[in-house]
Amino acid sequence: MTYCVGVRVDAGMVFLSDSRTNAGLDQISTFRKMIVYEKPGDRFIVMLSAGNLSVSQSIRELLQVESIPRDGERGGAEPLTIWNADSMFDVARVLGATVRRVKQENGDSLQQAGIDFNASLIIGGQIKGEAMRMFLVYPAGNFKLHLNEPCVIMIDEWTKTDDYVRNTLHPLLHERRLGEFQLHPDSIVFTTGNMDGDGVGDSSKAHTRNRQTWLTYMKPTAKEWCAWATNNGIAPEVIAWVHEYEHCMASYMDGGQEKNPYIFNPKDASQIAFVSPRSLAKASHWVLRRDRITENSFIACLDGTIGFSASRDMQAYIELADQLPTRDAIENSPESAIVPNSPAAQCILVFKAVAVVTKDNFATWMRYIKRMPKEVQAVFINSILEMPSKKAWVMTHPTFVTWARENQYMFAGLKG
């Protein structure tokens, strides 16, 4: 679980957690992610939390008073709590019920605010008369007992660790062992971190690097990112902008960052924000909610997310998008709804259509899209075919079949 670790060894249990709640370089906030519930001589319980801070803190406070019915008992039987549970299994059940209660009470309001219900929990300890046990509780409230089973462990910020930490973790990386605790042989352990060229520090030594297989993650191309974005609820205006400004997805490792104002430049210490897959997703968050804040606030948020140059260019796209015909206007009158002359405006409309098209309205949208240039039609079709949830019915839709026969030259390499 990210930033929290629970390990069961022969001598007992080890619980580790950090206290950092954000990843900013100039503003660091901390909060305790470990809490102990203890009744001396009877029970000792430790809970670690990760995820949305407001969710996890609600869970940890409610857990102290949460109760559930005991299995097979009716009437006046005392409800089950973490303070009277006979086993750690029952404690995990109470925690699962607490997670579900918090989600039921707050899940809808969080979703409306664009916030995911995200909380993962480790709970473990010992109740008098029982062996020590540990459970991982998921956001849905279900849990799993982890004993000697295959697992995946990611060690982040590996390139920033000091020699002491690195030497301590070498057995885990290379021998799948931590102290006397041996991981299951099918377990996977890997590290992640920034490269030296990123300008954020790389303290790894040559002999350390030589022990591992290093894979370099490269930024996706504009086409790859747009395909991902259409499947993940990214604002059509942002997708259209990336489709038009493909160079925004260039990598500084390719060179030319001095001439590309959008991308990360490790040589520019004053650069605060820049375009990346992560920042584009954040920009989409602000674009989709721009009607909830003032124009100046929106501009400031966009500037601080993708950088000044990219923000100004994207704002021009957004202003253009706000002048386009509405979905209702197009679906009610596909033959007479206004078709913009600007290629940029057409591109925005295409990705708006991709987001809302269904099996039932596909023919209507095609009647409108066919009034645009052939290359715009191709972008519309190819973008839909990048979506697994829509590709199956599109490929057999009579409207698509007819269009594809008329435009076979565009689909010479298309595979069903």
BELSUL-V635209 format. One record per helix or strand. SS is the DSSP state (helix for helix, strand for strand). FROM is the first residue (numbers start at 1). TO is the last residue. If there is no record, write none. Layout:
ss=SS from=FROM to=TO
ss=SS from=FROM to=TO
This chain:
ss=strand from=4 to=9
ss=strand from=12 to=17
ss=strand from=20 to=20
ss=strand from=30 to=30
ss=strand from=34 to=39
ss=strand from=43 to=51
ss=helix from=53 to=62
ss=strand from=68 to=68
ss=strand from=80 to=80
ss=helix from=88 to=112
ss=strand from=119 to=127
ss=strand from=133 to=137
ss=strand from=143 to=145
ss=strand from=152 to=155
ss=helix from=158 to=160
ss=helix from=163 to=175
ss=strand from=177 to=178
ss=strand from=181 to=182
ss=strand from=188 to=191
ss=helix from=196 to=198
ss=helix from=206 to=209
ss=helix from=222 to=230
ss=helix from=236 to=244
ss=helix from=246 to=249
ss=helix from=252 to=254
ss=helix from=277 to=288
ss=helix from=290 to=292
ss=helix from=295 to=306
ss=helix from=308 to=321
ss=helix from=327 to=332
ss=helix from=343 to=356
ss=helix from=362 to=369
ss=helix from=374 to=385
ss=helix from=388 to=396
ss=helix from=398 to=406
ss=helix from=408 to=411
